Every structure is written in C-alpha cells, then in structure tokens.
C-alpha cells in the first residue's frame, strides 16, 4: 500500500474509533489562532504572528493529505486553539476526504478556515472548488478566498506567481486576520 494511502487509512480508522481525539469540554478550548500550511504560509509567518497567531506550523512542500494528522497533533497536545487556518494544496491535489477529516479532527466547537490557492498550476481550480465544497459541508468551516483577493495584485507575488513578497505577506496575513475576526 503506498505511504499516502496507508497514512490516510490509519488516520481515518483512528478518527472513527475516537482513539486519537480526546473529548474536551467546549470551555477547555483555548483562544487563539493556529496556521497549518506550506511554504506560502511559512513566508508569511512573521506577519501572521503579528496578527495573533501563536503557532504557524508551516513547512516547505507540505501536502494537504497531512492536514488531519497535523490538526490531531496539536489537539492531542492540548494546543489546538479555537481558530485553525489550513492553507495547503499549492503542492498537489486536495482530496475532499482529507479536507473533511481535517475539519472533523478539529472538532465541531472550533472554527476551521480553509484558504483558497493562488498558484499557477493545473490543479488550482479543482483544489479551490474542493475547498469550497468542504467549507460548505461543515457549520464550523469557513473559506478565505485568497485567490479572489490576490489574483489582480501581481506585486504581492515573487516571479513564480505564488510565493509572497513583503507586501504579499502583509496582504495575506491581513486578509486571514480579518476573516477570522468576522466570525463570531
């Protein structure tokens, strides 16, 4: 079984069995913001910290299929805050099942924000469509339309068309922070 399929199967089985997610009272959820992302979010790490993100868990080339595991990692440690931002998919295809599992792993009493992609790759539209569908499936999931906000601002991007310049980092972090603040 390929590594990705095995990883996904183990996470799904453990989620279904309730083995990975300790039950916590709503009052036990800490305030704050956590970001899970790839190199795009990593580039904006300083700007996100300045806007209230206690943790920016972002690494180069991270794939979306790792999102449920990262959410569970922080939840098991008691450090998963009320607001979780996931910006993954720049490096490959977003599977709806992975998106759903990430939102479910956060729990229904947290807000999960899914960030659309502005990446010059063939999968961008498919991934953004899937992120829209996933956000609509859950009452606690919200979309942050980075693609819509940024597509007419080439100065926000490096020559590759998706990594952020200094002005792009500020615009990105500001958009994310405004969207979180708009949710009661």
N, C-alpha and C positions, 0 to 999 in steps of 0.2 A: 504494500500500500504506500503510495507516495507520502512524503513527510507532511505536506499541507493537508491532505485528506485525513491522515492519522491524527494530526493535531486537532483538526476540526471535529472529528468523531469523538475524541476524548473530551473536549470541552463541552460538546453537546450532551454527551452522556452524563458528565458530572453536573452540568446545569440542571438537567432533567431530574437527576437524583437528589438535587439540593445539597450535594456534598461540598461544593465549593463556595456557596454563598451562605454565610451565617445570617440568620434572621436578626434584624435590628429594628428597634422601635423607631418610628418616624423622628422622635425627638433626639435620637442618637446620631442623626446625620449632621455632620459638621458643615458649617457655612464655608463658602469659598468657591474657587474655580480651579479646575484641573484640565490641562490640554493633553491630548494624545495625538501625535502626528508624526509626520516625516520631515524631510529637510526644509520644506516650505515653512512649517510651524517652527522648526528649530531656528531658522533665520530670524524669526520674529520673537524669539524667546525673551529678550530684554524688554521689548515693547509690551509683551503680554504680562510679564512680571510687574511692570509699572502700572498695569491696569487691573491688578488684583489677583493674578494667577499665582497661587502658592506653588504649584507644580506644573512644569511643562515637560512632559515625558515624550520627547520627540527625538528621533534618530534618522539618519540618512537611509533612504531606500526602504523604509518600513512599508509593509503591505497591509491592506485592510483586513485580511484574514486574522491578523494578530490582535485586532481591536478587542474582541471578547476576553481574551486572555489578559490584556493589559488592564481592562476595567476590573476584572476579578483580582488581579494582583494588588491593585490599590484598595479594593474593597476588603480583601482578607486582612490587610494590614491596618484597617480602620482609618484609612486616609483618603477615602473616596468622598469628596465633598458634594454638596447639593447640585452644583453645576459642572457638567462634564462636556467638554468640547472635543469632538473627534474630527480631525482633518486628515483623512487618508484616502488613497485612491490614485494619487498622482503617478504611482509606480506600477499600476496594474488594475485589473478588473475588480470592481466591488460586487460581491455576491450578496443578494438580498438576505440570505440566511445568516451570513456573517454580521450584517448590519443589525438584523433583528436580535441576534444573540448578544451583541454588544449592548443594545438598549435594555434588553431583559436582564443582563448581568448587572447593570447599574441599579435596577430596582425601580418600582413604579413611583417612589417618592423623591426621585431625583430628576433633574432636568438634563436631557441629553441633547446637545446641539451638534448637528451634522453640517459640515462646511462643504459647499459645492466647490468643484475644481475649476481652475483656470490653468489648463495645461494643454500644450499643443500636441496632443496625442489622439489617436483614432478612438480610444475608449472614453474620452471625456464626456461626450453626450450620453452614452449608455450609463456611465457611472453617475452622472448628475441626475439622470432620470430615476435610477435606482435609489439614490439618496432621497429624492422627493417622495418616492413610494414608501420608503422605510419611515420617513418622518410622519407621513400621513397615517401609518398603521398604529402609532402609539400616542396616547394622550400626553405623554411626558417627553415626546421628541419634537424638536424644532429644527427648522432649516435656517442656515445662514448662507445667503446667496452671494458668496464671494465672486463667483463667475459674473453674475449680473452687475455687481458693484464695481468690478475691476476691468471688465473687458474693453472699456473705452479709455483706459489710463495706461498706455504703454510705458510711461515713465516710472511706474511702480514695479517694473519687472526688469530683470537682467536680460542679456541678449538671448537666453534660452527660452524666454517667454513665460516662465512660471516662478523661478526663484525671485525673491524680493530685493529691491533696492531699499535704501534707508527710508525713502518716502513711502514705498510699498509696505514696509514693516509697520510704519505708523498707521497707515490707512487700514491695513489688515487688523491690527490689534484694536483699533478704534471701532471698526465695524463689529468685531466679535463682542467687545465690551458693551456696545450699545444694544446689540441684540439680546444679550443676557439680561441687561438691565430692564429691557422692555417686557420680560416675562415675570408675572407676579409670583 
